[in-house]
């Protein structure tokens, strides 16, 4: 059969509805829609963004539009974060980089029906211009700030592995595994983190610390 590349247009033919070329963003497919969040591009001054774009996917034509968000209640600009669909309408965002000094370990949830962001546990970035990070969250066992990690949802759990970051002045590749037990609504104390380090794969081999992992690391986690 002949395959045809679908047309991709901006809503209303407005340039602002088309995302700029970027990297380190996330793309999450929810039914026939895809959501692109954050990333870094060639804008000046340089830095990441917290833009949210919606791609309505069709068989012959797809349409981009920029989603308006409430800046007072939205994730700060970031890149190399993760976005995990854990419910038919909810996307969970974790971590990422804001600058060479600031890395995140916060959790945000985006409701694709209401169009709202919320935090299960309110968190504010804790850092200094020299790059110190302290654990100030009330969420026990919360992962340290990081970016370039992997995340995957299986049943009622989101698994987070690896990445690059750390508390304090630490900057290192990580090999720790964290599990967020989900319960809806996603609030304390029903949803909790647990953690471990030195994660082994299905052959019993110790995973090396790494950044930029792929979700294939989690294919056998149902047996964990």
C-alpha positions in Angstrom: 0.0 0.0 0.0 1.1 3.6 -0.6 1.9 5.6 2.5 1.1 9.3 2.5 2.8 11.8 4.8 0.0 13.7 6.6 -0.2 17.4 6.4 0.7 19.2 9.6 -0.7 22.7 10.0 -0.9 25.4 12.7 -4.4 26.2 14.0 -5.7 29.2 12.2 -2.5 29.3 10.2 -1.0 31.3 13.1 2.8 30.9 13.6 2.5 31.0 17.4 0.5 27.8 17.3 3.5 25.9 15.8 6.2 24.8 18.2 9.7 25.9 17.5 12.5 23.5 16.8 13.7 22.2 20.2 15.3 19.4 22.2 14.9 18.0 25.7 11.1 18.4 25.5 8.5 15.7 26.3 5.8 14.3 24.0 2.9 12.4 25.5 0.2 10.7 23.4 -3.3 10.8 24.9 -5.7 9.1 22.6 -5.6 10.9 19.3 -3.8 13.9 20.8 -0.2 14.5 21.6 1.1 17.0 24.1 4.6 18.6 23.8 5.9 20.4 27.0 9.0 22.4 27.7 12.4 21.9 26.1 15.1 24.3 24.9 15.4 26.1 21.6 17.5 28.9 20.1 15.6 31.8 21.6 17.5 34.6 23.2 18.3 34.8 26.0 19.0 31.1 25.9 17.1 28.8 28.3 14.3 26.3 28.6 10.6 27.1 28.4 7.3 25.8 29.9 5.3 26.0 26.7 2.5 23.5 26.1 1.4 22.5 22.6 -1.3 20.2 21.5 -1.1 18.1 18.3 -4.5 16.8 17.2 -3.6 13.7 15.2 -5.5 12.8 12.0 -5.0 10.2 9.4 -4.5 12.7 6.6 -4.0 16.0 8.5 -2.8 17.0 11.9 -3.2 20.4 13.6 -0.9 22.1 16.1 -2.1 24.6 18.7 -0.6 26.3 21.7 -2.4 25.6 24.9 -2.8 28.6 27.2 -1.7 27.8 30.8 -2.0 29.6 34.1 1.6 30.8 34.6 1.0 31.2 38.3 0.2 27.5 38.7 2.4 25.7 36.1 5.7 24.0 36.2 8.7 26.3 35.9 10.6 26.2 32.5 12.6 23.0 32.1 14.1 20.4 29.8 15.2 16.8 30.0 12.3 16.1 32.3 9.9 13.1 32.0 6.2 13.1 31.2 4.3 9.9 32.0 0.7 9.1 31.2 -0.6 7.2 34.3 -4.3 7.7 33.8 -6.4 8.1 30.5 -6.4 11.8 31.1 -3.5 12.6 33.5 0.1 13.3 32.7 2.8 13.2 35.5 5.8 15.4 35.0 9.0 14.9 37.1 12.3 16.6 37.4 14.4 18.2 34.6 16.9 21.0 34.2 16.3 24.7 34.4 19.9 25.8 34.2 23.4 24.6 34.9 22.8 25.4 38.6 19.1 24.4 39.0 17.8 20.9 38.7 14.2 19.9 39.7 12.8 16.9 41.6 9.2 18.3 41.7 6.1 16.5 40.6 3.4 18.1 38.5 0.2 16.6 37.1 -1.6 18.0 34.0 -5.3 17.2 33.6 -5.9 17.0 29.8 -9.7 17.4 30.4 -9.7 20.5 32.6 -6.5 21.9 31.2 -5.1 22.5 34.7 -1.7 21.8 36.3 -1.5 20.9 40.0 1.1 19.7 42.5 0.2 16.7 44.7 2.7 18.1 47.2 3.5 21.8 47.0 7.2 22.3 46.3 9.4 25.3 45.6 12.9 25.1 44.1 15.5 25.1 46.8 18.8 26.3 45.4 21.4 29.0 45.5 23.2 30.7 42.6 26.2 28.4 43.3 24.0 25.3 42.8 23.2 23.9 46.2 20.0 21.8 46.5 18.4 20.8 49.7 15.7 18.3 50.4 12.8 20.4 51.7 9.9 18.4 50.5 7.4 16.7 52.9 7.3 13.7 50.6 9.5 10.9 52.2 12.0 9.2 49.9 11.6 11.7 47.1 14.3 11.4 44.5 17.1 13.9 44.4 17.0 16.7 41.7 17.9 15.3 38.3 17.4 15.4 34.6 18.0 13.0 31.7 16.4 10.2 33.7 13.8 7.6 32.5 10.3 7.1 33.8 7.6 4.6 33.0 4.1 3.9 34.4 3.0 0.3 35.1 -0.4 -0.2 36.7 -0.5 2.2 39.7 3.2 2.8 39.9 5.6 5.2 38.2 9.2 4.0 38.0 12.0 6.6 37.9 15.6 5.5 37.1 19.0 7.1 36.7 19.7 10.5 35.3 22.2 13.2 36.3 22.0 15.4 39.4 22.1 15.1 43.1 21.6 17.1 46.4 23.9 19.9 47.6 26.8 20.5 45.2 26.6 16.9 43.9 26.5 16.4 40.2 26.9 12.8 39.1 25.3 10.1 37.0 22.8 8.2 39.0 21.8 4.5 39.2 19.0 4.7 41.7 15.4 3.5 41.3 12.4 5.3 42.7 8.8 4.1 42.7 5.8 6.4 43.1 2.8 4.5 44.3 -0.2 6.2 42.8 -3.6 6.7 44.3 -6.2 9.0 42.9 -6.6 11.8 43.8 -2.8 12.0 43.7 -2.2 13.6 47.2 -0.4 12.7 50.4 -0.4 10.4 52.2 -2.1 8.1 49.7 0.7 8.4 47.1 4.2 7.6 48.4 7.7 7.3 47.1 10.0 4.3 47.8 13.6 4.1 46.6 16.6 1.8 46.1 20.0 2.0 44.5 22.1 -0.5 42.5 19.2 -1.6 40.3 19.8 -4.9 38.6 18.3 -6.0 35.3 16.6 -9.3 34.6 20.0 -11.0 34.2 21.1 -10.0 37.6 23.6 -7.5 36.2 24.1 -4.2 38.0 23.0 -1.3 35.9 25.6 1.4 35.5 24.9 5.0 36.4 23.6 6.8 33.3 21.9 9.8 31.8 19.4 9.8 28.9 17.9 6.4 29.6 15.1 4.9 27.5 11.9 3.3 28.8 13.0 -0.1 27.6 14.8 -0.4 31.0 11.3 -1.0 32.5 9.9 -3.8 30.3 10.3 -6.5 32.9 9.3 -4.5 36.0 6.0 -6.3 36.3 7.9 -9.1 38.0 9.5 -6.7 40.6 
